[in-house]
Amino acid sequence: MIPDTSAPPSTESPAPDTEGVAADLLPFYGQELDWSTCGDGFDCTTVTAPLDWADPSVGEVELSVIRSRATSGEAIGSLLTNPGGPGASGVGLIRDSLTYAVGESVREQFDVIGFDPRGVGESTAVRCFDAPEMDAYLFDIPENRRGTDAWAEELRERHAAFAEACDAHSDGIIPFITTENSARDMDLLRAVLGDRELNYLGYSYGTFLGATYAKLFPDKVGRLVLDGAVDPAISNLEVDVVQGIGFESALRAYMADCLEGSDCPFRGTVDGAMADLGTLLAGVDRDPLPAADGRELGADSLMTGIVAALYAEESWPYLSLALQGALEGDPETAFLLADFYYDREGGEYLSNQTEAFRTYNCMDYPTEATPDEIAAARARLAEEAPTVAPYWFGANPCADWPYPPTGVREPITAEGAAPIVVVGTTNDPATPYEWSVSLADQLASGVLITREGEGHTGYNKGNACVDEAVEAYLLEGTVPQGNITCD
C-alpha cells in the first residue's frame, strides 16, 4: 500500500545524537545520512555499523534502512519497526506492507522506519545455499524411516552441510549475527536519525530484539511496544515445546471453525477430525504426493504448510483447500503455503530469511539440553500436542554450527527504562500468550495488553481496544493504567 505523499520530499535528517559516545564509535554515531527516494513516499539510505561492537576496528557491516515520512509533514520523531523472524525484512515490511505494520494515526505522526538487521536481506547478509540446494535441504524426503537413528543421522548431515555452506559463503560475518549486536545497531540507528530516545514497534522475535535493547540501553528507551512476545528466559528446547503446543491449540481452533462450515474437508467432532488429520499426515509421510515441479509432499512439508496458515485466521480457508487437496492426492495448495512460509516463489527464494533465521537462533541460544531433558520434552509434546508431535522434533540444526552460541537465556528486567507495553494474544500459536505474560512480568516497567483471539500478534489486527491503547501510548505517551484485556 503506497502511503500518502502529501509530505514534501526530504533528504535530510536531524543532526546525529553523539552525546556520551566513545571516541572509537564516533565515526559510526556521527554519520550523516544520505537519503534518496525509493518509491512514492519512501526514502532509503544505508548506515554503516561495526561488524564487532566489542572491537570496532575489526570491520563493518551495512544496514539497509527505509523511511515513510510522517504524512502530517511534521514528524514527532522516528518509529523503528521490526517484523520478527529472526530474519524477516524490515525494509520489505514498510515498503510492501506499511498499512499492515502500523495504523493510520501512527503513519501520520511518526517517520516510520524499517531496516534489515545485520545478516538479513538488503543489509550485509548471510548466504548459504542457492535455490536448488535450498529446495533439496527443505523439501527432499529422507531416505530413512522417521524416528530411527539412521533418520536422525541423515538429518544431522543435512544440517551440517547447511552450516558449512553458511560459513563458507557469508564472508566471515556469522559469529557477529546476534541479537545483542543487532540491538546495538538499533541504538546506532536511533542516534543517526537524530532521536535522543528509541521509539520502537517490534513484532514476534522483534520483541526479543526490543527487550534486549532495553536491557542494554534502559536510559534510551522511549516508547516501546513489544507485540507477540518471546520469553527471553527460556531455553531453545522449551521454545520448541511450547510452540508445538501452541500450534496444536491453534489447529484445534481452526478445526472447530472448519467443522461448522459446509466446505470443511473433515466431519464429526474436533477430536475425530484431528485424528483424521493425523492419519493424513501419516499417509503422506509413508507415501509422499508428487507435485508438478518435481517435489514430493511429505509430512514435514505438509506440516510447514499447516503452520504457515495458522499464523492468521484469515488464512484458514487456504488451509482447508490445502488439506482437501492432500486428501485427494493433490499437493499444490499445500506447497503454496509452504512456499509462502519460506518466501519462495517460482522456484526462487525472494529473501534469505531461512539462512538468517538459522544463524540468529544458533548464535543466540545455548544448546546444552541433556538427553533426559530432551526425552521429557518429547513426552510432554506427545501428550499435549499429539497431532503435531510426530513431525515437530528432528535433529538439532545447531549441533554442527561452526561457532559456539554467544547469547544467554535469562530474564530481562531493564531496570530504569520508561514504561514498556507488551501485547499478547491468547491463542497465538507462534509466540504463545504465556510468553507475553512472562515478559511483561520480567520487565520492571512492563505493562500487558491482552487480546483475546486467534492468530499471531495483536496490534493493527482489527481489535479497536488494542489499537487505541497502543496508539495512545505511542502518540501521546499515555501508559495503560494496569494490565488491560481486549475481547
C-alpha positions, 0 to 999 in steps of 0.5 A: 500500500503506497502511503500518502505523499502529501509530505514534501520530499526530504533528504535530510535528517536531524543532526546525529545524537553523539552525546556520551559516545566513545571516541572509537564509535564516533565515526559510526554515531556521527554519520550523516545520512544520505537519503534518496527516494525509493518509491512514492513516499519512501526514502532509503539510505544505508548506515554503516555499523561495526561488524564487532561492537566489542572491537570496532576496528575489526570491520563493518557491516551495512544496514539497509534502512527505509523511511515513510515520512510522517504524512502530517509533514511534521514528524514527532520523531522516528518509529523503528519497526521490526517484523520478527523472524529472526530474519524477516525484512524490515525494509520489505515490511514498510515498503510492501506492507506499511498499512499492515505494520502500523495504523493510520494515526501512527503513519501520520505522526511518526517517520516510520522506519524499517531496516534489515538487521545485520545478516538479513536481506538488503543489509550485509547478509548471510548466504548459504545455499542457492535455490536448488540446494535450498529446495533439496535441504527443505523439501527432499524426503529422507531416505530413512524411516522417521524416528530411527537413528539412521533418520536422525543421522541423515538429518544431522548431515543435512544440517551440517552441510547447511552450516558449512555452506553458511560459513563458507559463503557469508564472508566471515560475518556469522559469529557477529549475527546476534541479537545483542549486536543487532540491538546495538545497531538499533541504538546506532540507528536511533542516534543517526536519525537524530532521536535522543530516545528509541521509539520502537514497534517490534513484532514476534522475535522483534520483541526479543530484539526490543527487550534486549535493547532495553536491557542494554540501553534502559536510559534510551528507551522511549516508547516501546511496544513489544507485540507477540512476545518471546520469553527471553528466559527460556531455553531453545528446547522449551521454545520448541515445546511450547510452540508445538503446543501452541500450534496444536491449540491453534489447529484445534481452533481452526478445526472447530471453525472448519467443522461448522462450515459446509466446505470443511474437508473433515466431519464429526467432532474436533477430536475425530477430525484431528485424528483424521488429520493425523492419519493424513499426515501419516499417509503422506509421510509413508507415501509422499504426493508428487507435485508438478515441479518435481517435489514430493509432499511429505509430512514435514512439508505438509506440516510447514504448510499447516503452520504457515496458515495458522499464523492468521485466521484469515488464512484458514480457508487456504488451509482447508483447500490445502488439506482437501487437496492432500486428501485427494492426492493433490499437493499444490495448495499445500506447497503454496503455503509452504512456499509462502512460509519460506518466501519462495516463489517460482522456484526462487527464494525472494529473501534469505530469511531461512539462512538468517533465521538459522544463524540468529537462533544458533548464535543466540541460544545455548544448546546444552539440553541433556538427553533426559531433558530432551526425552521429557520434552518429547513426552510432554509434546506427545501428550499435549500436542499429539497431532503435531508431535510426530513431525515437530522434533528432528535433529538439532540444526545447531549441533554442527554450527561452526561457532559456539552460541554467544547469547544467554537465556535469562530474564530481562528486567531493564531496570530504569527504562520508561514504561514498556507495553507488551501485547499478547494474544491468547491463542497465538500459536507462534509466540504463545500468550504465556510468553507475553505474560512472562515478559511483561512480568520480567520487565520492571516497567512492563505493562500487558495488553491482552487480546483475546483471539486467534492468530499471531500478534495483536496490534493493527489486527482489527481489535479497536481496544488494542489499537487505541491503547497502543496508539495512545501510548505511542502518540501521546505517551499515555501508559495503560493504567494496569494490565488491560484485556481486549475481547 
